[in-house]
């Protein structure tokens, strides 16, 4: 399978903390929100890159036995719900941004 995030898929992703991983996923969620309803190709690209990063996170051996795996998988499910119109959970990309922003803030190095 060809990864859009090839360097991350080759192992660099698994060197990041969970906050860094989720913050990076959040960057793609923000991009999807920015292009939703405006530019379908850019919107879908951001969504599929977010899914790829979710899959890399779910495959990270550090989270396999951790209780975090369930939350990561649920977040992926909620993002998919937003993509398909929020019919199951009422999910919206606009709302998901704030969830992921917390991870990005936590991943920032202390000043």
N, C-alpha and C positions, 0 to 999 in steps of 0.2 A: 504494500500500500504506500502511495506517495503522500508524505506529510507536507502540509503548507508550512508548518513550523519544523522543518527538517532538523535544524541544529538542536532544538529542544527535544525532539523525539529521540535523538541519539544519546540522551542521557543527561543533558544539562538541566532538563526540567526536574529531574529527581534530585537535583542538588539544591533546589529552591525550597524555602519553607512553605508550609501550607498557606500562610497569609500571602506570600508572593505569588504562589500558583493561582489562588482565588482572585487576587488583585489583577493579575494578567487576564484571567477569564473576564473579569469585570470590564477591562478595557475593550474587549470585543463586544460585550453587552452594551456598553456606551456607544460604540460605533453603530451597532444594530439599531439602537434607539434613534440615533442621529439620522439614519437613512430610512427608517421605517416610513412607508407611505410616500417617499420621495424618489428613491432610486433603488429599484428592486434588486438589481445585481449586487450593489454594494451592501444592501441590507442582508441578503442571503449569504454573501461572502463572510460577513462578520458573524452571522449566526453559525455557519458551518465551522469557522475557525474556533469559535467558543466551544462547540461540541468536541472538536479535536482536542482542545486543551482539557476539557472535562475528562475525556477518555484517557489522556496521558496521566491526569491526576488520579483517576480511579485505578490505573495500572501501577501506580507508584507503590512499591512494596511496603513502604513505611505506613501506609494507611490501610493495608489489607486486613490487619487484625485490630485496628483502632476503631473506636466507635464513630470516628469521623467519616468513615466510608458511607454510612447510611445518609448522613447530611449532604455529602458531596453528590451522591446519586439522586437524592431528592431535589437538590438545587438544579441539577441537570434536567430532571423531569419538569420542574417549574419553568425553566427557560424554554423547553420544548412546548409547553402549554402556551406560553406567551407567543411563540412563533406561529402556532396554529390558531391564534385568536383568543386564547384564554377561556375557552369554553368549559374546561374541567375545573380549574381553580381560580379563574378570574385574573390570571397573571398578565402583567403588562411590563414591557421593557422599561418603561419610565419608572415603575416601582422597584424593579430589580436593581437598578443602578445604585440606590441607596444601600441595599444589602451588600453589594460587592464593594462599594466605596469604603466600608469599614475595614475590609481586608487590606485594601490598598494603603489606607492610613496606618494600619498596624504594621505593615511591611516596610514602611519608610524608616530609614536609619535615623536614630536619635540625633538631634541637632546639637 
